[in-house]
Amino acid sequence: QVQLVESGGGLVQAGGSLRLSCVVSGRTFYEMGWFRQAPGKEREFVAAINWSGGSRYSADSVRDRFTISRDNAKNTVYLQMNSLKPEDTAIYYCGASVGARYNYWGQGTQVTVSS
């Protein structure tokens, strides 16, 4: 049974940092990603990484502030978030891709950035 469990969210002031973690169990995935959903908005892509970590891509809105990484020995994917802004407030979800689609999701972790 595949499980993705996120942690690391919380309340932080603007300009602060958080590191999210996503532990994966049940199988391994070539591509992993982070998405977020703010109140009243659709879920949006944040960042993704391939198995080796050699290919990473991210949304324009976070490119110079957020960094995705993974530790395959620990079956864990990370999202380091720096210079956080109030507009980064959202529930952050870890996702796992099979083929061209993200089929597996975690339960989400809340990130709140105060101004």
GICOR-V822254 format. One record per backbone hydrogen bond with DSSP energy under -0.5 kcal/mol. CO is the residue of the C=O (numbers start at 1). NH is the residue of the N-H. E is the energy in kcal/mol with one decimal. If there is no record, write none. Layout:
CO;NH;E + CO;NH;E
//
This chain:
3;25;-2.4 + 4;6;-0.5 + 4;107;-0.5 + 5;23;-2.4 + 7;21;-2.6 + 10;112;-2.8 + 12;114;-2.5 + 13;16;-2.2 + 15;83;-0.6 + 16;84;-2.3 + 18;81;-3.2 + 20;79;-2.1 + 21;7;-2.0 + 22;24;-0.5 + 22;77;-2.2 + 23;5;-2.2 + 25;3;-2.3 + 31;97;-2.5 + 32;49;-2.6 + 33;95;-2.9 + 34;46;-2.5 + 34;47;-1.7 + 35;93;-2.9 + 36;44;-3.3 + 37;91;-2.3 + 38;41;-2.3 + 44;36;-2.5 + 46;59;-2.7 + 47;34;-3.1 + 48;57;-1.9 + 49;32;-2.3 + 54;56;-0.5 + 55;50;-2.0 + 57;48;-2.5 + 59;62;-1.5 + 59;63;-1.1 + 62;65;-2.3 + 62;66;-3.0 + 65;82;-1.9 + 67;80;-3.0 + 69;78;-3.1 + 71;74;-1.1 + 71;76;-1.9 + 72;75;-0.5 + 75;24;-3.0 + 76;71;-3.0 + 77;22;-1.9 + 78;69;-1.7 + 79;20;-2.6 + 79;81;-0.6 + 80;67;-2.5 + 80;82;-0.6 + 81;18;-2.1 + 84;15;-3.1 + 85;88;-2.3 + 86;89;-1.7 + 90;92;-0.6 + 90;111;-2.7 + 91;37;-2.2 + 92;109;-1.9 + 93;35;-2.7 + 94;106;-2.0 + 95;33;-2.5 + 96;103;-1.6 + 96;104;-1.6 + 97;31;-0.6 + 98;101;-1.4 + 101;98;-2.6 + 101;103;-0.8 + 104;96;-2.1 + 109;92;-2.9 + 110;10;-0.8 + 111;90;-2.0 + 112;12;-2.6 + 112;114;-0.6 + 114;14;-2.4
//
